[in-house]
Amino acid sequence: MSWLASDLLELKRLAQGGAGALIEHLLREYALNIIAPGVADVRAGG
């Protein structure tokens, strides 16, 4: 598992454990940073 995926899963675990709105915000931002490049790559035909 990549360190990006590992970090994403850790943020998800913290959010589910009631760590609060900051962790949930970080989770969304982190996910967007992982997903957006993949979407751009697919759209570009890569």
A tleap script that builds the chain and sets N, CA, C and O, in Angstrom:
source leaprc.protein.ff14SB
mol = sequence {
  NMET SER TRP LEU ALA SER ASP LEU LEU GLU
  LEU LYS ARG LEU ALA GLN GLY GLY ALA GLY
  ALA LEU ILE GLU HIE LEU LEU ARG GLU TYR
  ALA LEU ASN ILE ILE ALA PRO GLY VAL ALA
  ASP VAL ARG ALA GLY CGLY
}
set mol.1.N position { 0.855 -1.169 0.000 }
set mol.1.CA position { 0.000 0.000 0.000 }
set mol.1.C position { 0.901 1.232 0.000 }
set mol.1.O position { 1.893 1.293 0.726 }
set mol.2.N position { 0.539 2.204 -0.822 }
set mol.2.CA position { 1.333 3.426 -0.889 }
set mol.2.C position { 1.170 4.240 0.389 }
set mol.2.O position { 0.216 4.048 1.142 }
set mol.3.N position { 2.103 5.143 0.622 }
set mol.3.CA position { 1.994 5.979 1.821 }
set mol.3.C position { 0.807 6.926 1.697 }
set mol.3.O position { 0.219 7.305 2.710 }
set mol.4.N position { 0.440 7.320 0.469 }
set mol.4.CA position { -0.741 8.168 0.295 }
set mol.4.C position { -2.004 7.434 0.731 }
set mol.4.O position { -2.837 7.986 1.451 }
set mol.5.N position { -2.136 6.204 0.297 }
set mol.5.CA position { -3.306 5.416 0.673 }
set mol.5.C position { -3.318 5.152 2.173 }
set mol.5.O position { -4.372 5.203 2.807 }
set mol.6.N position { -2.170 4.876 2.732 }
set mol.6.CA position { -2.067 4.628 4.168 }
set mol.6.C position { -2.498 5.861 4.966 }
set mol.6.O position { -3.247 5.749 5.936 }
set mol.7.N position { -2.019 7.035 4.551 }
set mol.7.CA position { -2.400 8.274 5.228 }
set mol.7.C position { -3.894 8.545 5.094 }
set mol.7.O position { -4.532 8.997 6.046 }
set mol.8.N position { -4.448 8.276 3.931 }
set mol.8.CA position { -5.873 8.478 3.706 }
set mol.8.C position { -6.698 7.574 4.620 }
set mol.8.O position { -7.685 8.017 5.208 }
set mol.9.N position { -6.300 6.332 4.738 }
set mol.9.CA position { -7.006 5.407 5.621 }
set mol.9.C position { -6.883 5.824 7.087 }
set mol.9.O position { -7.826 5.660 7.860 }
set mol.10.N position { -5.728 6.360 7.468 }
set mol.10.CA position { -5.553 6.827 8.850 }
set mol.10.C position { -6.458 8.020 9.136 }
set mol.10.O position { -7.065 8.086 10.205 }
set mol.11.N position { -6.559 8.962 8.202 }
set mol.11.CA position { -7.469 10.088 8.385 }
set mol.11.C position { -8.917 9.618 8.474 }
set mol.11.O position { -9.699 10.132 9.274 }
set mol.12.N position { -9.262 8.645 7.652 }
set mol.12.CA position { -10.623 8.099 7.692 }
set mol.12.C position { -10.902 7.473 9.060 }
set mol.12.O position { -11.975 7.670 9.630 }
set mol.13.N position { -9.942 6.729 9.575 }
set mol.13.CA position { -10.096 6.095 10.884 }
set mol.13.C position { -10.279 7.140 11.977 }
set mol.13.O position { -11.121 6.981 12.861 }
set mol.14.N position { -9.490 8.209 11.915 }
set mol.14.CA position { -9.606 9.277 12.908 }
set mol.14.C position { -10.968 9.964 12.826 }
set mol.14.O position { -11.576 10.268 13.852 }
set mol.15.N position { -11.443 10.205 11.611 }
set mol.15.CA position { -12.743 10.852 11.437 }
set mol.15.C position { -13.863 9.974 11.979 }
set mol.15.O position { -14.801 10.475 12.599 }
set mol.16.N position { -13.771 8.679 11.752 }
set mol.16.CA position { -14.799 7.762 12.241 }
set mol.16.C position { -14.751 7.633 13.758 }
set mol.16.O position { -15.753 7.303 14.391 }
set mol.17.N position { -13.597 7.892 14.328 }
set mol.17.CA position { -13.443 7.801 15.768 }
set mol.17.C position { -13.896 9.054 16.503 }
set mol.17.O position { -13.726 9.158 17.718 }
set mol.18.N position { -14.470 10.002 15.778 }
set mol.18.CA position { -14.976 11.211 16.402 }
set mol.18.C position { -13.919 12.278 16.607 }
set mol.18.O position { -14.015 13.069 17.546 }
set mol.19.N position { -12.913 12.315 15.747 }
set mol.19.CA position { -11.825 13.273 15.914 }
set mol.19.C position { -12.219 14.700 15.549 }
set mol.19.O position { -11.474 15.635 15.840 }
set mol.20.N position { -13.360 14.881 14.925 }
set mol.20.CA position { -13.852 16.230 14.699 }
set mol.20.C position { -13.817 16.715 13.273 }
set mol.20.O position { -13.389 16.026 12.347 }
set mol.21.N position { -14.289 17.941 13.146 }
set mol.21.CA position { -14.472 18.552 11.838 }
set mol.21.C position { -13.143 18.802 11.117 }
set mol.21.O position { -13.083 18.707 9.891 }
set mol.22.N position { -12.093 19.117 11.851 }
set mol.22.CA position { -10.807 19.373 11.202 }
set mol.22.C position { -10.315 18.130 10.464 }
set mol.22.O position { -9.869 18.218 9.320 }
set mol.23.N position { -10.396 16.988 11.112 }
set mol.23.CA position { -9.957 15.741 10.476 }
set mol.23.C position { -10.831 15.440 9.259 }
set mol.23.O position { -10.321 15.015 8.222 }
set mol.24.N position { -12.131 15.655 9.375 }
set mol.24.CA position { -13.021 15.421 8.234 }
set mol.24.C position { -12.666 16.350 7.078 }
set mol.24.O position { -12.690 15.934 5.919 }
set mol.25.N position { -12.338 17.597 7.383 }
set mol.25.CA position { -11.925 18.541 6.343 }
set mol.25.C position { -10.625 18.066 5.693 }
set mol.25.O position { -10.511 18.055 4.468 }
set mol.26.N position { -9.650 17.677 6.506 }
set mol.26.CA position { -8.381 17.182 5.977 }
set mol.26.C position { -8.590 15.945 5.114 }
set mol.26.O position { -7.931 15.782 4.087 }
set mol.27.N position { -9.492 15.086 5.523 }
set mol.27.CA position { -9.797 13.879 4.757 }
set mol.27.C position { -10.329 14.236 3.378 }
set mol.27.O position { -9.901 13.661 2.377 }
set mol.28.N position { -11.259 15.180 3.319 }
set mol.28.CA position { -11.816 15.595 2.020 }
set mol.28.C position { -10.744 16.224 1.137 }
set mol.28.O position { -10.658 15.913 -0.051 }
set mol.29.N position { -9.927 17.106 1.707 }
set mol.29.CA position { -8.879 17.767 0.925 }
set mol.29.C position { -7.845 16.753 0.421 }
set mol.29.O position { -7.411 16.815 -0.729 }
set mol.30.N position { -7.470 15.845 1.272 }
set mol.30.CA position { -6.482 14.836 0.908 }
set mol.30.C position { -7.022 13.929 -0.202 }
set mol.30.O position { -6.310 13.600 -1.151 }
set mol.31.N position { -8.279 13.537 -0.069 }
set mol.31.CA position { -8.902 12.700 -1.093 }
set mol.31.C position { -8.948 13.429 -2.429 }
set mol.31.O position { -8.675 12.830 -3.469 }
set mol.32.N position { -9.288 14.705 -2.414 }
set mol.32.CA position { -9.315 15.479 -3.648 }
set mol.32.C position { -7.941 15.541 -4.295 }
set mol.32.O position { -7.826 15.476 -5.519 }
set mol.33.N position { -6.901 15.664 -3.483 }
set mol.33.CA position { -5.548 15.716 -4.018 }
set mol.33.C position { -5.112 14.391 -4.625 }
set mol.33.O position { -4.234 14.368 -5.488 }
set mol.34.N position { -5.701 13.307 -4.195 }
set mol.34.CA position { -5.391 11.997 -4.770 }
set mol.34.C position { -6.244 11.740 -6.010 }
set mol.34.O position { -5.752 11.226 -7.015 }
set mol.35.N position { -7.513 12.097 -5.933 }
set mol.35.CA position { -8.462 11.787 -7.004 }
set mol.35.C position { -8.283 12.688 -8.218 }
set mol.35.O position { -8.308 12.204 -9.350 }
set mol.36.N position { -8.102 13.987 -8.007 }
set mol.36.CA position { -8.036 14.944 -9.114 }
set mol.36.C position { -6.967 14.594 -10.160 }
set mol.36.O position { -7.270 14.631 -11.352 }
set mol.37.N position { -5.738 14.258 -9.766 }
set mol.37.CA position { -4.746 13.906 -10.786 }
set mol.37.C position { -5.139 12.655 -11.588 }
set mol.37.O position { -4.849 12.571 -12.781 }
set mol.38.N position { -5.782 11.708 -10.952 }
set mol.38.CA position { -6.227 10.509 -11.663 }
set mol.38.C position { -7.303 10.814 -12.673 }
set mol.38.O position { -7.298 10.266 -13.775 }
set mol.39.N position { -8.232 11.689 -12.310 }
set mol.39.CA position { -9.305 12.095 -13.228 }
set mol.39.C position { -8.699 12.852 -14.400 }
set mol.39.O position { -9.064 12.609 -15.550 }
set mol.40.N position { -7.784 13.759 -14.122 }
set mol.40.CA position { -7.130 14.533 -15.187 }
set mol.40.C position { -6.375 13.608 -16.130 }
set mol.40.O position { -6.391 13.816 -17.343 }
set mol.41.N position { -5.715 12.593 -15.590 }
set mol.41.CA position { -4.971 11.637 -16.395 }
set mol.41.C position { -5.904 10.867 -17.322 }
set mol.41.O position { -5.593 10.677 -18.497 }
set mol.42.N position { -7.035 10.426 -16.806 }
set mol.42.CA position { -7.999 9.664 -17.607 }
set mol.42.C position { -8.569 10.544 -18.709 }
set mol.42.O position { -8.698 10.109 -19.853 }
set mol.43.N position { -8.908 11.769 -18.368 }
set mol.43.CA position { -9.459 12.696 -19.371 }
set mol.43.C position { -8.457 13.014 -20.458 }
set mol.43.O position { -8.834 13.249 -21.606 }
set mol.44.N position { -7.186 13.023 -20.106 }
set mol.44.CA position { -6.151 13.317 -21.090 }
set mol.44.C position { -5.793 12.088 -21.937 }
set mol.44.O position { -5.018 12.177 -22.889 }
set mol.45.N position { -6.372 10.949 -21.572 }
set mol.45.CA position { -6.111 9.741 -22.330 }
set mol.45.C position { -4.932 8.943 -21.837 }
set mol.45.O position { -4.427 8.062 -22.532 }
set mol.46.N position { -4.489 9.261 -20.613 }
set mol.46.CA position { -3.311 8.579 -20.075 }
set mol.46.C position { -3.669 7.515 -19.212 }
set mol.46.O position { -2.795 6.836 -18.674 }
savepdb mol mol.pdb
quit
